[in-house]
């Protein structure tokens, strides 16, 4: 863990009085995408991509939410593990984490300039120590299991509406199927991944690789498996729209 990570986590807790993760059951990737998007938004807002690795912070934060039973895991023998976010537990967890937190106390005492001053001071510290910023460090990037397209995407209102509708059309068609490849569990998992991607679109701003690992990979699979069916056609159409607007690879 980097010395700056606790500051980012405190910022996340300060910003989000509720993580606003929809009350559904998710697989691990789907719920991790939701947590990652909250952490990424803070890193983007404070422009600290050069000194903070969001995947590392989000992973630690996710593990902490699991340990604190804010996110509860249900184990099913054949369907796999499901994860549920419980808002009331997050509120208590957040209050406890911030109550005796010296970083939070300092930010309240000093005010709005505190975090920018901290990040500026940290950059100076690592520069004087001859350390390499995390986004340039091979050591830090070797373990990141993310696509290369690590950039923030911002959508305008019309783009959100268009992509939301197309994603919803695909979700509706998949939901209408009794099963996918004879498996009800697989259908539910695909729907969950599609919905996780749709939530990113509705947020209007996200890291592109989060959309890749939730929505885009699922669309590719549907377009391949159902190439001659309506599901495959709609999945491919949405991929083409994403390629045009966001520059993803088909």
C-alpha positions, 0 to 999 in steps of 0.5 A: 500500500502506498503512503497516499492510499489512506488519503484517497480512501478517506476522500472516498468515504467523505464524498460518498455518504452512500455508495449507491450500488443498486440492491441486486446480486452481483458476481465478483467482477460486477460488484468490483466494477461498482466499487472501482468506479467510486474510487476512480471518480475521486482520483479523477476529480482530484487529478491524482492519477499520477500518484494513486493506483485506483485498482490497488486502492479499490481492491483494498477498499473492496476487501475491507467492505467484505470484512466489515460485511457491508458487502455480503457474499452468498455462496451457491454450489453451482451458480457461484458466489453472489455479492450484495451491498447493504446501505445501512451497514455502509453508513455505520462502517463509514461513521466508524472509519471517519470517527477517529480518522486523523486525516478526516479530522485534519481535512475538517480543521484545515478546509478545502485546501487540505487535500490539494496541499497533501497531494502537492506535498506528496509529489514533492516528497517522491520527487525528492526521494527519487521515486517514480510516479506510479503511472510510470512504474513498471513494478506497480503496473505489472500486477494490474489486470486491466486493459490498456485503455486506462482513460477517463470517458465523459458522456454528454446527456444525449450520449448517455440516453442513446447508449442507455437505450441500446444497453437496455434493449439488449438486457430486455432481450436477454432477460426474455430468454428462459436460459442462455446455453441451457443455463439459467445461472449463466443468463443471470450472470450475463444480465448482471454484467450488462447492468453493471455496464449500463450503470457506468454509462448512466454515471456519465463518467468512468474509466474505459477499462471498467466498461470493457470488463463489464459491458464490452466483453459480454457484448462480444460474447453475445455477438459471437454466440447469437450472431444470427439472432436478434440478441447478437444483432443488438449486441453488435450494434451497441458495440459499433456505437461504443466504437464510434463514440468511445474508440473501443475495439470491435 
